[in-house]
Amino acid sequence: MKTLAAVLLFTCAYGFAQSAQTAPAARKPCEDLKAEIAKKLDAKGVVGYTLDVVDKGKEGDAKVVGGCDGGTKSIVYSRGAKSEEKTADAKKPQ
């Protein structure tokens, strides 16, 4: 009986220690993850895309390429001009 109690105590302690170590990594800031994804896409030569941070469940038709802020937000990929380029084009007089 003492052995079983020791095994259970060890298992619980080990599980708690693991969750304490991985919790900060699981809650990655959205801007950091978005920058990492953009860096990977740029390295592969991908051009003309948009990465946006949206609330979980509001992704629409865009492709989800990451999750951040503890799973409360999603990073979505869309083809087309980058957000900054779209804003600059919209401000130009016609």
Secondary structure, DSSP 4 states (H G I P E B T S, - for coil): -HHHHHHHHHHHHHHHHHHHHHHHHHS--HHHHHHHHHHHHHHTT--SEEEEEEETT--TTSEEEEEEGGGTEEEEEEESS-HHHHHHHHHS--
